[in-house]
Amino acid sequence: MITSPRLTFSSPAARLQYMLLMGLFRLAVTRGLYGRFARGLGRLFDPENAVILHDGDAAPYRILLNDGYWTRFALYLAPYEPEVDAVLRAAAGATPLFCDLGANMGYWTTRAVPLFERVIAVEASARTFDRLRVNAGTLPGVTIHRAAIHARSGQVLTFVNTHLSHASARLMGAVPAGAQDRTETVTTLAIDDLVPTGTAALIKLDVEGAEIEAIAGAARALSDGSVLIYEDHGNDPDCTVSAHLLAQPEMRLYSSESTLRPMSDLASVRAVKTDTFKGYNFVAARADSPLLARIQESFAKAPQPR
C-alpha cells in the first residue's frame, strides 16, 4: 500500500518552531531570505529541534529545524529531486549496490535501503557526517565513511564548511574560504576503492566541484558498467562536468527530468538547465553498461507523463 509522506516532531517546541517556519516560508520571496529566516528563528529555539520525515518504506529522515536547506522541502512535503528517485527505482533489482557519495545527512541513503542489498554513504564534513550517522548509521546493509571522494585514496585535503549552507560545503580549491566559513582536514577515497571489482553499482555523485577528480577515480568502476547520477549546476554555462564526460567517446549522458532522454551534446544539456540557482541531475554510463540497459528498459515500461 502506498502511503503519503507525513511529519512528526522531536518535541512540542519543535512543532511550534515548524508552524512559525510555515509562516516565514510564505513571507520569504527568495531562497536566501528564507534561509536567513530559518537560521535566525533557530537561535530562539533548541538547536536540536527537528522534524522527522516518514515516507513509505524508507527509514525516517531527521531534519533540524534551523536548517534552511532541508526544511524548505519538509514544509509542504514537496518531492525532493524526483528525477533521482526515478533512477533509483529503475535500478532496483538490477544491481546490489548503491553509493551515495556526498551523502549530506543521508536522504538518498535512507531511500535506497529498501531498494538495494548494500548502500555505501560517504560524507566529508564532520558535522554533517554526525547527522548522517544519526539518520543512517544503524540501518541494515549500510556502510558509512567520513571522507572526500577524489581521484586517489589516502590524500589529506582541506574541506570548507560554508557558513550559509551545509549543502554548499566543498573541498578547498581556487576559491578561498570565507571569513565566516569553517575549515577542517579530510582524507580522500576513490570510487574504485569503494566499488568491488566486477560490480556495476549505481553511484550518486554530489561533491560540489570535485566531480571531475571523482570521475577520474572511478575509471575501473565505470568500465565494469557502473552508472553515475551526477550534478551539473545551472550556474555553470560551460557545463564543465558534462563536457568532461561527453569528451569520452564511450560515455552516454541522459536527462531523467521526465523520461530518460539522451544528451548528445552540450546544447542539449544547457537546454535542460533553465534555473541558475538549481543543481540538475544527469545520468552517465558507458554505452555497453548492462545496468544502463536495465535502467533504460525500466524507464521505457513506466507510464509516461501527460
Sine and cosine of phi, psi and omega as CSV:
sin_phi,cos_phi,sin_psi,cos_psi,sin_omega,cos_omega
0.00,0.00,0.76,-0.65,0.03,-1.00
-0.99,0.12,0.80,-0.60,0.01,-1.00
-0.92,-0.40,0.48,-0.88,0.02,-1.00
-0.98,0.21,0.53,-0.85,0.08,-1.00
-0.87,0.50,0.54,-0.84,0.04,-1.00
-0.60,-0.80,0.29,-0.96,-0.04,-1.00
-0.87,-0.49,0.59,-0.81,0.25,-0.97
-0.81,-0.58,0.14,-0.99,-0.14,-0.99
-0.77,-0.64,0.50,-0.86,-0.05,-1.00
-0.96,0.29,-0.33,0.95,-0.02,-1.00
-0.21,-0.98,0.25,-0.97,0.10,-0.99
-0.85,0.52,-0.59,0.81,0.03,-1.00
-0.90,0.43,-0.57,0.82,0.05,-1.00
-0.91,0.42,-0.62,0.78,0.05,-1.00
-0.89,0.46,-0.68,0.73,0.04,-1.00
-0.88,0.47,-0.71,0.71,0.01,-1.00
-0.87,0.50,-0.64,0.77,0.03,-1.00
-0.89,0.46,-0.68,0.73,-0.01,-1.00
-0.90,0.43,-0.62,0.79,0.07,-1.00
-0.91,0.41,-0.62,0.78,0.05,-1.00
-0.89,0.46,-0.60,0.80,0.04,-1.00
-0.84,0.54,-0.68,0.73,0.03,-1.00
-0.92,0.39,-0.68,0.74,0.02,-1.00
-0.89,0.46,-0.58,0.81,-0.01,-1.00
-0.88,0.47,-0.61,0.80,0.00,-1.00
-0.94,0.33,-0.48,0.88,-0.02,-1.00
-0.99,0.11,-0.50,0.87,-0.09,-1.00
-0.93,0.36,0.75,-0.66,-0.02,-1.00
-0.99,-0.16,-0.24,0.97,0.04,-1.00
-0.70,-0.71,0.32,-0.95,0.05,-1.00
-0.90,0.44,-0.62,0.79,0.00,-1.00
-0.90,0.43,-0.65,0.76,0.01,-1.00
-0.92,0.39,-0.66,0.75,0.05,-1.00
-0.88,0.48,-0.66,0.75,0.02,-1.00
-0.86,0.52,-0.66,0.75,0.04,-1.00
-0.91,0.41,-0.65,0.76,0.08,-1.00
-0.84,0.54,-0.75,0.66,-0.08,-1.00
-0.90,0.44,-0.68,0.73,0.01,-1.00
-0.92,0.39,-0.65,0.76,0.00,-1.00
-0.91,0.42,-0.71,0.71,0.04,-1.00
-0.89,0.45,-0.59,0.81,-0.01,-1.00
-0.88,0.48,-0.42,0.91,0.01,-1.00
-0.95,0.31,-0.29,0.96,-0.01,-1.00
-1.00,-0.02,-0.13,0.99,-0.07,-1.00
-0.81,-0.59,0.16,-0.99,0.10,-1.00
-0.86,0.51,0.80,-0.59,-0.02,-1.00
-0.90,0.44,-0.25,0.97,0.02,-1.00
-1.00,-0.05,0.02,1.00,0.08,-1.00
-0.84,0.54,0.72,-0.70,-0.11,-0.99
-0.58,-0.82,0.44,-0.90,0.21,-0.98
-0.94,-0.33,0.66,-0.75,-0.04,-1.00
-0.92,-0.39,0.84,-0.54,-0.02,-1.00
-1.00,-0.01,0.81,-0.59,0.08,-1.00
-0.91,-0.41,0.83,-0.56,-0.11,-0.99
-0.59,-0.81,0.98,-0.21,0.05,-1.00
0.87,0.50,-0.71,-0.70,-0.04,-1.00
-1.00,-0.06,0.13,0.99,0.07,-1.00
-0.97,0.25,0.44,-0.90,0.04,-1.00
-0.92,0.40,0.49,-0.87,0.05,-1.00
-0.83,0.55,0.60,-0.80,-0.03,-1.00
-0.86,-0.50,0.88,-0.47,-0.12,-0.99
-1.00,-0.04,0.80,-0.60,-0.02,-1.00
-0.85,-0.53,0.84,-0.54,0.06,-1.00
-0.94,0.35,0.64,-0.76,-0.10,-0.99
-0.98,0.20,-0.09,1.00,0.14,-0.99
-1.00,-0.06,0.17,0.99,-0.06,-1.00
-1.00,-0.07,0.97,-0.26,-0.05,-1.00
-0.95,0.32,-0.25,0.97,0.02,-1.00
-1.00,0.09,-0.87,0.49,-0.14,-0.99
-0.96,0.27,-0.50,0.87,-0.03,-1.00
-0.92,0.39,-0.40,0.92,0.05,-1.00
-0.85,0.52,-0.57,0.82,-0.02,-1.00
-0.99,0.11,-0.46,0.89,0.00,-1.00
-0.97,0.23,-0.48,0.88,-0.14,-0.99
-0.84,0.54,-0.69,0.72,-0.01,-1.00
-0.89,-0.46,0.31,0.95,-0.02,-1.00
0.78,0.63,0.65,0.76,-0.01,-1.00
-0.95,0.33,0.62,-0.79,0.05,-1.00
-0.86,0.51,0.71,-0.70,0.01,-1.00
-0.97,-0.23,0.88,-0.47,0.03,-1.00
0.71,0.71,0.89,0.46,-0.02,-1.00
-0.87,0.50,-0.41,0.91,0.03,-1.00
-0.93,0.38,-0.51,0.86,0.07,-1.00
-0.96,0.29,-0.68,0.73,0.03,-1.00
-0.83,0.55,-0.65,0.76,-0.01,-1.00
-0.89,0.45,-0.63,0.78,0.00,-1.00
-0.94,0.34,-0.66,0.75,0.04,-1.00
-0.85,0.52,-0.71,0.71,-0.04,-1.00
-0.94,0.35,-0.55,0.84,0.05,-1.00
-0.93,0.38,-0.51,0.86,-0.04,-1.00
-1.00,0.03,-0.25,0.97,-0.02,-1.00
-0.86,0.51,0.77,-0.64,-0.03,-1.00
1.00,0.02,-0.24,0.97,-0.01,-1.00
-0.99,-0.16,-0.25,0.97,0.07,-1.00
-0.52,-0.85,0.54,-0.84,0.03,-1.00
-0.99,0.11,-0.17,0.99,-0.24,-0.97
-0.78,-0.62,0.78,-0.62,0.17,-0.99
-0.89,-0.47,0.74,-0.67,0.04,-1.00
-0.91,-0.40,0.84,-0.54,0.00,-1.00
-0.96,-0.27,1.00,-0.09,-0.18,-0.98
-0.95,-0.30,0.89,-0.46,-0.30,-0.95
0.99,0.13,0.77,0.64,-0.22,-0.97
-0.95,0.30,-0.24,0.97,-0.07,-1.00
0.83,0.56,-0.77,-0.64,-0.06,-1.00
-1.00,-0.05,0.10,0.99,0.18,-0.98
0.99,-0.16,0.38,0.92,-0.01,-1.00
-0.84,0.54,-0.80,0.60,-0.05,-1.00
-0.96,0.29,-0.45,0.89,0.11,-0.99
-0.88,0.48,-0.74,0.67,-0.02,-1.00
-0.91,0.40,-0.54,0.84,0.02,-1.00
-0.96,0.28,-0.45,0.89,-0.08,-1.00
-0.99,0.13,-0.40,0.92,-0.11,-0.99
-0.82,0.57,-0.69,0.72,0.02,-1.00
-0.95,0.32,-0.21,0.98,-0.14,-0.99
-0.98,-0.21,-0.37,0.93,-0.12,-0.99
-0.74,-0.67,0.50,-0.87,0.02,-1.00
-0.91,0.41,-0.64,0.77,-0.04,-1.00
-0.75,-0.66,0.58,-0.82,0.08,-1.00
-0.73,-0.68,0.77,-0.64,0.10,-0.99
-0.93,-0.38,0.82,-0.57,0.00,-1.00
-0.88,-0.48,0.74,-0.68,-0.03,-1.00
-0.77,-0.63,0.78,-0.63,0.03,-1.00
-0.66,-0.75,0.68,-0.73,-0.11,-0.99
-1.00,0.03,-0.60,0.80,-0.07,-1.00
-0.95,0.30,0.78,-0.63,-0.02,-1.00
-0.89,0.46,-0.68,0.74,-0.03,-1.00
-0.92,0.39,-0.70,0.72,0.01,-1.00
-0.93,0.36,-0.57,0.82,0.05,-1.00
-0.87,0.49,-0.60,0.80,0.05,-1.00
-0.87,0.49,-0.61,0.79,0.05,-1.00
-0.95,0.32,-0.59,0.80,0.09,-1.00
-0.87,0.49,-0.66,0.75,0.01,-1.00
-0.89,0.46,-0.65,0.76,0.02,-1.00
-0.90,0.44,-0.70,0.71,-0.08,-1.00
-0.97,0.24,-0.55,0.84,-0.20,-0.98
-0.69,-0.72,-0.12,0.99,-0.16,-0.99
-0.90,0.44,-0.39,0.92,-0.02,-1.00
-0.94,-0.35,0.15,0.99,-0.03,-1.00
-0.96,0.27,0.56,-0.83,-0.04,-1.00
-0.91,0.42,0.70,-0.72,0.06,-1.00
0.99,0.16,0.04,1.00,-0.06,-1.00
-0.98,-0.19,0.73,-0.69,0.16,-0.99
-0.87,-0.50,0.76,-0.65,-0.01,-1.00
-0.88,-0.47,0.57,-0.82,0.02,-1.00
-0.73,-0.69,0.67,-0.74,0.22,-0.98
-1.00,-0.06,0.95,-0.30,-0.06,-1.00
-0.24,-0.97,0.22,-0.98,0.11,-0.99
-0.94,-0.33,0.77,-0.63,0.02,-1.00
-0.97,0.26,0.78,-0.63,-0.08,-1.00
-0.44,-0.90,-0.12,-0.99,-0.09,-1.00
-0.94,0.35,-0.56,0.83,-0.03,-1.00
-0.71,-0.71,0.51,-0.86,0.07,-1.00
-0.99,0.15,0.46,-0.89,0.19,-0.98
1.00,-0.06,-0.06,1.00,0.10,-1.00
-0.98,0.21,0.47,-0.88,0.09,-1.00
-0.93,-0.37,0.90,-0.45,-0.09,-1.00
-0.84,-0.54,0.25,-0.97,0.05,-1.00
-1.00,-0.03,0.74,-0.67,-0.02,-1.00
-0.90,-0.43,0.69,-0.73,-0.06,-1.00
-0.95,-0.30,0.87,-0.50,0.14,-0.99
-1.00,-0.08,0.95,-0.30,-0.05,-1.00
-0.95,0.30,0.61,-0.79,-0.13,-0.99
-0.96,0.29,-0.35,0.94,-0.07,-1.00
-1.00,0.08,-0.58,0.82,-0.08,-1.00
-0.39,-0.92,0.78,-0.62,0.07,-1.00
-0.90,0.43,-0.39,0.92,0.00,-1.00
-0.94,0.35,-0.25,0.97,0.01,-1.00
-0.97,-0.25,0.17,0.98,0.04,-1.00
-0.87,0.49,0.51,-0.86,-0.16,-0.99
-0.38,-0.92,0.29,-0.96,0.20,-0.98
-0.94,0.33,0.56,-0.83,0.05,-1.00
-0.91,0.42,0.79,-0.61,0.03,-1.00
-0.73,-0.69,-0.67,-0.74,-0.02,-1.00
-0.93,0.37,-0.48,0.88,0.01,-1.00
-1.00,0.05,0.87,-0.49,-0.03,-1.00
-0.94,0.33,0.27,-0.96,0.08,-1.00
-0.93,0.36,0.57,-0.82,0.06,-1.00
-0.97,0.24,0.21,-0.98,-0.06,-1.00
-0.88,0.47,-0.52,0.85,-0.02,-1.00
-0.99,-0.13,-0.01,1.00,0.00,-1.00
-0.98,0.21,0.38,-0.92,0.01,-1.00
-0.90,-0.44,0.74,-0.67,-0.01,-1.00
-0.93,-0.37,0.43,-0.90,0.04,-1.00
-0.43,-0.90,0.24,-0.97,0.06,-1.00
-0.99,-0.15,0.48,-0.88,-0.01,-1.00
-0.53,-0.85,0.56,-0.83,0.03,-1.00
-1.00,-0.01,0.56,-0.83,-0.05,-1.00
-1.00,0.00,0.41,-0.91,0.13,-0.99
-0.72,-0.69,0.69,-0.73,0.10,-0.99
-1.00,-0.07,0.58,-0.82,-0.01,-1.00
-0.85,0.52,-0.61,0.80,-0.01,-1.00
-0.91,0.42,-0.29,0.96,0.08,-1.00
-1.00,-0.06,-0.07,1.00,0.05,-1.00
-0.98,-0.21,-0.64,0.76,-0.07,-1.00
-1.00,0.00,0.86,-0.52,-0.01,-1.00
-0.88,0.48,0.56,-0.83,0.05,-1.00
-0.84,0.55,0.71,-0.71,0.02,-1.00
1.00,0.06,-0.05,1.00,0.01,-1.00
-0.99,-0.17,0.80,-0.60,0.13,-0.99
-1.00,-0.05,0.98,-0.19,-0.08,-1.00
-1.00,-0.10,0.42,-0.91,0.24,-0.97
-1.00,-0.02,0.83,-0.56,-0.14,-0.99
-0.84,-0.54,0.89,-0.45,0.13,-0.99
-1.00,-0.09,0.84,-0.55,-0.12,-0.99
-0.88,-0.47,0.91,-0.41,0.02,-1.00
-0.64,-0.77,0.99,0.12,-0.18,-0.98
-0.85,-0.52,0.41,0.91,0.22,-0.97
0.71,0.70,0.91,0.42,0.12,-0.99
0.99,-0.16,-0.18,0.98,0.01,-1.00
-0.97,-0.25,0.35,0.94,-0.09,-1.00
-0.88,0.47,-0.68,0.73,-0.07,-1.00
-0.91,0.41,-0.65,0.76,0.07,-1.00
-0.90,0.43,-0.65,0.76,0.01,-1.00
-0.90,0.43,-0.65,0.76,0.01,-1.00
-0.91,0.41,-0.59,0.81,0.06,-1.00
-0.87,0.49,-0.54,0.84,0.01,-1.00
-1.00,0.09,0.14,0.99,-0.01,-1.00
-0.88,-0.48,0.33,0.94,-0.10,-1.00
-0.85,0.52,-0.71,0.71,-0.02,-1.00
-0.95,0.32,-0.66,0.75,0.01,-1.00
-0.88,0.48,-0.67,0.75,0.04,-1.00
-0.92,0.39,-0.61,0.79,0.05,-1.00
-0.89,0.45,-0.52,0.86,0.04,-1.00
-0.98,0.18,0.00,1.00,0.08,-1.00
0.98,-0.22,0.13,0.99,0.03,-1.00
-0.89,0.47,0.45,-0.89,-0.02,-1.00
-0.89,-0.46,0.74,-0.68,0.01,-1.00
-0.99,-0.14,0.67,-0.75,0.36,-0.93
-0.95,-0.32,0.91,-0.42,-0.09,-1.00
-0.79,-0.62,0.33,-0.95,-0.02,-1.00
-0.98,-0.21,0.72,-0.69,0.17,-0.99
-0.84,-0.55,0.93,-0.36,-0.20,-0.98
-0.98,0.21,0.54,-0.84,0.00,-1.00
-0.90,0.43,-0.33,0.94,0.00,-1.00
-1.00,0.01,0.16,0.99,0.02,-1.00
-0.93,-0.38,1.00,-0.05,-0.03,-1.00
-0.91,0.41,-0.35,0.94,0.02,-1.00
-0.99,0.15,-0.17,0.99,0.00,-1.00
0.75,0.66,0.82,0.57,-0.22,-0.98
-0.83,0.55,-0.72,0.69,-0.05,-1.00
-0.93,0.36,-0.70,0.72,0.01,-1.00
-0.90,0.44,-0.63,0.77,0.03,-1.00
-0.88,0.47,-0.64,0.77,0.03,-1.00
-0.88,0.47,-0.68,0.73,-0.01,-1.00
-0.95,0.32,-0.64,0.77,0.00,-1.00
-0.91,0.40,-0.39,0.92,0.03,-1.00
-0.95,0.31,-0.19,0.98,0.03,-1.00
-0.99,-0.14,0.94,-0.35,-0.16,-0.99
-0.83,0.55,-0.49,0.87,-0.06,-1.00
-0.99,0.15,-0.16,0.99,-0.07,-1.00
-1.00,0.01,0.55,-0.83,0.08,-1.00
-0.82,-0.57,0.66,-0.75,-0.03,-1.00
-0.89,-0.46,0.54,-0.84,-0.03,-1.00
-0.60,-0.80,0.53,-0.85,0.25,-0.97
-1.00,-0.08,0.60,-0.80,0.07,-1.00
-0.86,-0.51,0.46,0.89,-0.05,-1.00
-0.86,0.51,-0.65,0.76,0.06,-1.00
-0.73,-0.68,-0.77,0.63,0.14,-0.99
-0.84,-0.55,0.06,-1.00,0.07,-1.00
-1.00,0.04,0.99,-0.16,-0.16,-0.99
-0.94,-0.35,0.81,-0.59,-0.03,-1.00
-0.88,0.47,0.64,-0.77,0.10,-1.00
-0.92,-0.40,0.99,-0.11,-0.13,-0.99
-1.00,0.05,-0.25,0.97,-0.02,-1.00
-0.42,-0.91,0.12,-0.99,-0.05,-1.00
-0.93,0.36,-0.46,0.89,0.05,-1.00
-0.88,0.48,-0.61,0.79,0.04,-1.00
-0.91,0.42,-0.66,0.75,0.01,-1.00
-0.91,0.42,-0.73,0.69,-0.01,-1.00
-0.87,0.49,-0.59,0.81,-0.02,-1.00
-0.90,0.44,-0.46,0.89,0.04,-1.00
-0.97,0.25,-0.57,0.82,-0.16,-0.99
-1.00,0.05,1.00,0.05,-0.07,-1.00
-0.99,-0.15,-0.17,0.98,-0.07,-1.00
-0.86,-0.51,0.90,-0.43,-0.05,-1.00
-0.95,0.30,-0.16,0.99,0.01,-1.00
-0.99,-0.13,0.00,1.00,-0.14,-0.99
-0.92,-0.39,0.60,-0.80,0.18,-0.98
-1.00,-0.02,0.78,-0.62,-0.03,-1.00
-0.98,-0.22,0.71,-0.71,0.00,-1.00
-1.00,-0.09,0.76,-0.65,0.06,-1.00
-0.82,-0.57,0.31,-0.95,0.01,-1.00
-0.93,-0.38,0.68,-0.73,0.02,-1.00
-0.64,-0.77,0.61,-0.79,0.06,-1.00
-0.25,-0.97,0.26,-0.97,0.14,-0.99
-0.91,0.41,0.53,-0.85,-0.02,-1.00
-0.86,0.51,-0.49,0.87,-0.07,-1.00
-1.00,-0.08,0.26,0.97,-0.02,-1.00
-0.95,0.31,0.88,-0.48,0.08,-1.00
-0.89,0.46,-0.55,0.84,0.03,-1.00
-0.91,0.42,-0.67,0.74,0.07,-1.00
-0.85,0.52,-0.69,0.73,0.01,-1.00
-0.87,0.49,-0.65,0.76,0.01,-1.00
-0.92,0.39,-0.62,0.78,0.03,-1.00
-0.91,0.41,-0.69,0.73,0.05,-1.00
-0.86,0.50,-0.68,0.73,0.00,-1.00
-0.88,0.47,-0.67,0.74,0.00,-1.00
-0.91,0.41,-0.67,0.74,0.04,-1.00
-0.89,0.46,-0.64,0.77,-0.03,-1.00
-0.90,0.44,-0.51,0.86,0.00,-1.00
-0.99,0.11,-0.31,0.95,-0.06,-1.00
-0.95,0.31,0.52,-0.85,0.07,-1.00
-0.86,0.51,0.72,-0.69,-0.03,-1.00
-1.00,0.10,0.64,-0.77,0.03,-1.00
-0.91,0.41,0.59,-0.81,-0.01,-1.00
-1.00,0.05,0.00,0.00,0.00,0.00
